[in-house]
Amino acid sequence: MTGEKPVASHGIEAVDNAAAVKVGHGETKVEGAKEKVVHNAELYAALAETKINPWSRTSLHLFFSVFIAFCCACANGYDGSLMTSIIAMKTFQDKFQTDGDTGPKVSVIFSLYTVGSMVGAPFAAVLSDRFGRRKGMFCGGFVIILGMIIVSTGSTIAQFVVGRFVLGFGIAIMTVAAPAYSIEIAPPHWRGRCTGFYNCGWFGGSIPAAIITFGTNYMTNDYSWRIPLILQAAACILVMACVFFLPESPRFLIANGREQEAHDFLVKYHGNGDVNSRLVRLEIDEMREGIALDGIDKTWWDYRPFLTSHNARWRMLQVLMISIFGQFSGNGLGYFNTVIFRQIGVESVPQQLGYNILNQCLSAIGALTAVSLTDRMPRRKVLIIGTLLCAVCLACNAGLSTVLSQQPADNINLSYGQGALATYFLFNIVFSFTYTPLQGVIPTEALETTIRAKGLAASGIIVSAMGFINQFAGPIALKNIKHNYVYVFVAWDVIEAACWYFFGVESQGRTLEQLEWVYDQPNPVKASLKVDKVIIDDLGRVTEKIVA
């Protein structure tokens, strides 16, 4: 970054980071030095000089903070796997007279959760912006526990769907505050892993839910489904008990005029306790420059700035694409795993629930593998290739299911069903590798600090709207056209891949504030692919940024 020297405030010395990297044509390249291509020379130079010890006490505290945000995603993932299994239980079907595991009643039970999420999202933005990310997580946990009490004591469809609405409302509050918190406290070079790990909390909830419901399915009374619903509060209790022992987001502090506290956070958690850390100087200067004290986070009702500038429109396009594509790439079929397993020949409920556990575990492996690589993999390329592979897997699944459905009932070749099952599992692995980490990373990186909570709230509304379509239309479509429903997602995934190619902005390798330059360019996609060349001496220090 170049320009005038920032004005110091609150007694913190301002430093011009432009002087940190000499600009030239490679004159400093001496014996032992080498050229390297990087996304941003200033950030690379700062990271080269500031080596954060991942096993220090402060780093472990930072990891614990990310883990508490992860628990918020666990609460969301628990519900996704929970209802998939509960709806297959005979005790639940008998209690609420659902007429099986598909149809209009099932649609209502599933979809009221997403309606609650849509209604709760704007309130979530207000809580997160006005009172902080930690209090947002706390309030979300409280509302989820309230919803849990309503559904777990339910004896009528009306009470159950009201409880589902309240659960969705609480999840919206948690899932606005938690990803914003996770990305805002992470050092730049850990950002992808921290935020990607947060989003893997879906599996931290879905796998226990699948295992619990597998066990309680053998109970022959209403506690077979009531116990899993009660345990939905477990992650929320942990979050509420721990959240006030965590540091507040430094970007939230800057946005609210508490710069000294933000500086102290950065020194402690990003600078190894060194007030002169080059990384801390870079971050605090960029935050001063990029975060407005009078931003739209101070006006709860104003969402107009998302559409009034070229910069904001491109940012919201990224949010829009990941929010829609992350929910409507065929993964919405996962709400009805037990139905899909039945349609490809798995008739036993315990066997369906067992396959649901296996599916969740395989998906988690795909997602966690991606998390470990997120800070090194280009986001845009992964989304393009991964989405095309999703289309291939679903096409194979649909084709095999079609052949299976055409066979006579007394002479079924089970190998087609096994192939369909294998390709469905493979789809979930590919999808989880491609989308699960980036569903948390892309929107939080695309949104700058003063619009982040509102942007995540808008994302929450979009995600919930797509979830509503999945959960309301899914049972009806699966009942009426069965496996042919999968073909819809095959075609759509090809369209998604094209959208990522033409409109996906690469955000890997830059600080959140440095992305401001990218989105200000006439073509942010082209600008995001621009790289810097630097000279590195034999000690690993950046000595010069090369200009063409």
N, C-alpha and C positions, 0 to 999 in steps of 0.2 A: 504494500500500500504506500502511496506517496501523497504528499500534500503538506499543509501546515502542521506544525507541532501542536498536538492536542493541549487544551487548557487543563491544568491540574485542578482537582477539586478534593475537598475533604482531607487535605493534607497529604494526598498521594502524589508522588512525583510523576509527571507525565513524561514519556519517552517516545521519541519518533522512531518507530520500528523500520521506517523506510531505509534508515542508515544501517540497518542490521545486515543487509546483503548488498555488497558492491555490485553494480551493474557494469558490464563490459562486454568484450568480444572474445573472452578466453585468455586474456593476457596473463592471468595468474596461474595458468596451468604449468606446473613444474614437474620435475621427475617424481613419480609416486602418486601424482594427482590423476584424477579421472573424471570424465564427464558422466552425468546421470540425468535421466529424464524424470521429472517429478511434476505433480499437479500444481504445486505452489511453492515457489522458492523460499519465501519468508517463513512459511510454516515448517518446511523441511529443515531449514537452518535452525529454527527454534527447538524442534524436537531432537535434532542431532546434539544439541548442547544441554538439553534438559531430559535426563534419563530418569523416569519415574520408577522407583522400586516397587514392583507389583506385590511384594510380600511385606512391605512396611505396614505398621499399625494403621496409618492414615489410609493407605490403599485398601486394606482389608475392611476398614470402616466404609469406604466408598463402595466396595463390592457389596457389603451388607445393605447399603442404601439402595443399590440397584436390585438386590434380591427382594427387598420389600416392595418395590415397584413391580417386580416379576410376580409377586403374590397377587397383585391386583389383576393381572392377566390370567392367573390361575382361576380366579373366581369366575371369569368369563368362560374359559375353556371347560371348566367343570360343568357348567350348564349345557354346553353344546353336546357333550357326550352323555350327560345325565338323561336328558329327555329322549335321546335316541334309544337308550336302553329301557327306560321306564315305559315308553309307549308300547313296547313289545310285551310287557308283562301282563299276564291274564288277570291278575288281581287288580291292576290299574284299569284295564279295559272294562272289567265287570263293575268296578266302583263308579266309573264315570260314563258307562254305556257308550264307548267310543265307536262301537261297531268295527273293531279291528284296528290296524295300525296305519290306515290311510283314510282319506275322506275329509269332509268339511269340519267335523268336530276336532279332528287332529290338527287341521290347519289353524283353527282359532287358538287352540292351546299353545301351539308353537309360536304363532305370529304375534300374540299380544306382548311377548317379551321384547320384540323389536320395536313395537309401537311405543312402549315405555322408554326405550333407548332414544328414540327420536324426540320424544317430548322432553326428556331429561337433559339432552345435550346442551341447549342454550343456557340452562341453569348451571350446568357443569362449568361452562366457560366463565360465567360470572364468579362462581366460587373460587376457581383456580386463579383468575386474574386479580381479584380483590383481596383474597385472604391467603393465597399462597398454594403451592402444589401439595404440600404436606396436609393441610387442612382439607383440601379437596379429596385426597385419598381417604382421610378419616371419615368425612361425611358420606362418601360413597359406600364405605363398609357398613356404616350405621343403617343406611337405607336398605342395603342388601339383606342384612339380618332381619329387618322388619318384614321384607318380602318373604324371606324364608319361613318366618313364623306363620304368615298367612297361608302359603301353599302347603306347608307340612301338616297343618291342622285342617286342611280343606276337606269337605265332604260333598261339595257341589261344584259343578263346572264354573258357575259364576264366581265363587270364592277363589277357585284355582286360577282362573284367568286374571282376576284382580291382583293376586299375588305375583303372577308372572309379569304383569305390567309394572308393579313396584320393583321387582328384581331388575327388570330392564332399565328402569329409571336410575337405580343405584349403580348399575354397571356403567351407564353413560358417564356418571360423575367420576368414577374411578378411572375409566379408560380415556378420559381427557387429561386428568391431572398426572397420572402415572407415566405415560410415555414422554410427556413434556419434561417431567422431573428427571427421568432417566437420561435423556439426551442432553439436558442443560447442565448436569453435574459431571458428565463424562469428559475426560481429556479428549482433544480432537482425534488422536490416533486410536482411541479406544471406543469412539462414538458408535461405530457400526456394531461392534460386538455387544456393547452395553444395551443399546436399544433393540438389537436383534434378539438378544437373550430375553429382554423384557417380553417381546412378543411370543417367544417360545413358552411363556407361561400358560398359553392355551393348552399345551400338552401337559404342563405341570398340573393342570386341573382335569383335563379330559381323560388321562390315563388312570388316575385314582378313581374317577367317577365310573369308568368302564369296569374296573376291578371290583369296586364296591357293589355295583348293580349286578355283576355276575354272581357274586356271593349271595346277596339278599334275594335274588330271583328264586332261590330254593325255599324261601319262606312262603308259607301259604296264606298269609294274612296281609292286611294293609301296610304293615311295617316293612314289607318288602320294597315299597316305594317311598314310604315316609322317612325311613332312616337315611337313605341317600340324600333326600331333600334337606334334612336337618344338618347333615354334614357339609352342606354348601356354605355354611357360616364359618367353617374352620379357617380358611385363608383370610377372611375379613377380620376375624378376632386377632390373628397374628399382626395384620397391618395396623389395626387400631391400637394395639398394645405397644408397637415399636416406632410408629411414625414420628413421634415428637422427640425421639432420640437421634433423629437424622438431621443433617444440615439442610438449610433451605437452598433452593436453586440460586446460584449467583446472578443469573440473568434476570430472574424475578426481582432480586434485591436491587440490581442496577436500575431496572424499569421503575422502581418505586423509591428512588433517591437514596438508597442505603449502600452507597458505593464502598465505604470502608469495610463493611461486612462482606461484600462481594470480593474485594481485594484480599481480605484475610482468608476467605475460602480458597481462592485460587492459589495463594502462597502455600497453604497447608496441604491441599489435595493435588495440585498440579505442579507445584514448584519445589517439592521436597523441603519445604520450610524456608526456601531462599527468596527473600524479598526482591532480589535482583535477577531472578530467573528470567531468561529470555522469553520463554513460553508465557509466563505470567504477564510480562510487559506487552507482548503481542496481543494476548487475549483481552486484557483490561482496556487497552487503547482501542481495539476493535469494538468492544462492547460499548465504550463511551460514544464512539462515533456512530454505531449502528442502532443503538437502542434509544428510543425517544421517551423522555419523561412524560410527554403529553400524547402518547400513542393511543390507538383506538382501544387498547385494553382498559382505558379509564372511562370509556363510554360504552356501557354494557349492551346497548341496543344497536350500535352502529356497525353494520357489516358492509357498508358501501365501499370502503377502500379496497375490498377484495376484487372489485371490478373496474375501478376508476383509473388504473394505470397499467401500462404494458407489463411492468415488473410483477404486479400483483396478479394479473390475469394468468401469466405463465406459472406463477407459484401455485395458484389454485387449480390450474390444469393438471399439474402433477398430483395434487391431492385428489382431484376428481378421478383420475385414471386409476391410481392405486386403490382407491376406496371402492370403485365399481369392479375393477378387474380382480381385486383380491377377494371379492365375495362371489363373483359370477363367472368363474372360470371352470365350473364343474365341481368345485369343492363343496358347494351348497348341498350336493347329493349326500355328503357325510352326515347330515342331520337324519338321513333315512337309511343308514347303513344296513340295519336289520331287514328293511324292506328289500333293498337291493340284493342282499345275500339270499333271501327267500326266492327272489325271482330268478336267480341263477342256480337254484337247486339245493340251497342250505335251508332245510325245513325246521330243524330243531331249534327252539328258542335258546337253550344253553349254548348250542353250537354257534348261533348267530351272535350271541353276546361274547363268546370266546373269540370269534373272528373280529369283532369290534375292538377288543383289547389289542389283538395283533395288529390291526390297522393303525390304531393310535400309536403303538410303539414304533412301527416302521416309519410312520410320518414324523414322529419325534426325532428319530435317527437322521432323517433327511434334513430336518430343520436345524438341528444342533450342529450337523456337519457344515451347513451353510453359515451358521453364526460364527464358527471358528475361522471362517475365511472371509467374512463380510468386509473387514477393513482392508483386504487386499484385492477383492474381486470388483471389477467395474459393474456398477448397479445396472446400467442400461443394457449391456450385453447379456447379462444373466437373465434379465426379464424378457428380452427378445427370444433367445434360444430356449429358455425354460418354458415359455408359453407355447411355442411351437411343439415342443416335446409333449406338453400336456395334451394338445390336440391329437397327436399321434396315439398316445396311450388310450385316450377316450374313444378314438375311432376303432382301435383294435377291440376294446371292451364291447362297444356297441355291435360290431360285426359278429363277434363270437356269440353274444347274447341273442342276436337275431337268428343265427343258425340253430342255437339251442332251442329257441322258442318254436321252430318249425319242425322239430322232431316229434314223432308220435310218443305219447305218454308212456307206452309200454316198452319202448325201445330207445331210451335216451342215452346218448354217448356222453358220459360225465366229463370226458376230457375237454369238451367245449366249455362246460361250466367252470372247470378248474382253470382253463385259460382265461376266461372272462374275469374270474376272481383274481388271478395273478396280475392281469393288466390293470385292474381297478386298484390293487395295492400299489403297483408301480406308478400309476397316475398320482396317487396321494404322496408318494415319496418325492416325485419330481415337483409337484406343486409345493410341498412343504419346503423343499430346498430353494425353490425360486421365490416364493412369495412370503412365507411365514416371517422370516427376519425383516424383509423389506417393507412389509405392511406397517411395521413400527418405525422403520428408518426413513422411508421416503417422505411421508407427510411432515414429520418433525424436522427433517432437514430442509424441506422446501419452504417452511414457514419461518419468518423471522420472529424474534422474541415477542414483540408487542401484538402480533396477530396469531401467535402459536395456539393459545388456548381456544380462541374463537375458530381458528382454522381446524383444529382437532375436533371441536364441537360440530362444525359443518361436516367434517369427515365422518363423525359418528352418526350424524343424521343420514348421510349417503349410505354408509355401511349398513345401518339399520333398515333403510328403505330397500336395499338389495337383499338383506336378510329376510325382510318381510315377503318379498317376491318369492325367494327360495322356499321359505317355510310355509307360506300360504298356497302357492301354486304347486310346490313339489309333491305333496301327498295326492293332490287331485290329478296332476299329470301322470304320476307313477301308477295311479289306479286306472286311468283311462288309456294311456298310450304306452305304459310300462317302459321297457328299456329304450324305446325309440326317443324318449326324452333326452337321452345322452347325446344324440346327434345335434341337438340345439347348441350344446356347448362345444362340440367339435368345430362347427363353423364360426362360433363367436370367438374362440381362442385364436383362430387365424387372424381375425380382425384386430384382436387385442395386440398380437405381436406386431402387426403393421403400425398400430398407434404408437407403441413403444419405440419403433424404429424412427418414425418421423417426428415425434413430439417428446420423447423421453429425454430429460436433462440429466447429465451425469453429475453426481454430487460427491463422489468418492474423492478423498484426498484434499479437501478444502475445509477451512473453518466455516462455521455457520454464518459468520459475518462476511467472509470472503465471497460467499455465494451471491451477495448483493450485486457485485460487479457482473456476474454471469447473467442474472435475470434482468439487468439493465441493458444488455446488448440487444441489437435488432433481432438476432437469431440466437437465443440462449442455448439451443441444442448444439450448434456449431461452437459457440463460445465455451461450453462446458467440456468439450473435447480438446481444448487448447492445453498444451503442456509447457512447462519451463525446462530449460537445460541449466544445470549448475555444475560448477567445478568443485570437487571434493578432494581435500588434501589427504595425505596418508594417515592422518589422525581421525578421519571421518568428519571433519568440519567443512562447512560450506564456505568457500572463499570468494565465489563470484557467481552471479547470475548472467548467463549468456543471452544477449539479444541479437537477433538476426540483422 
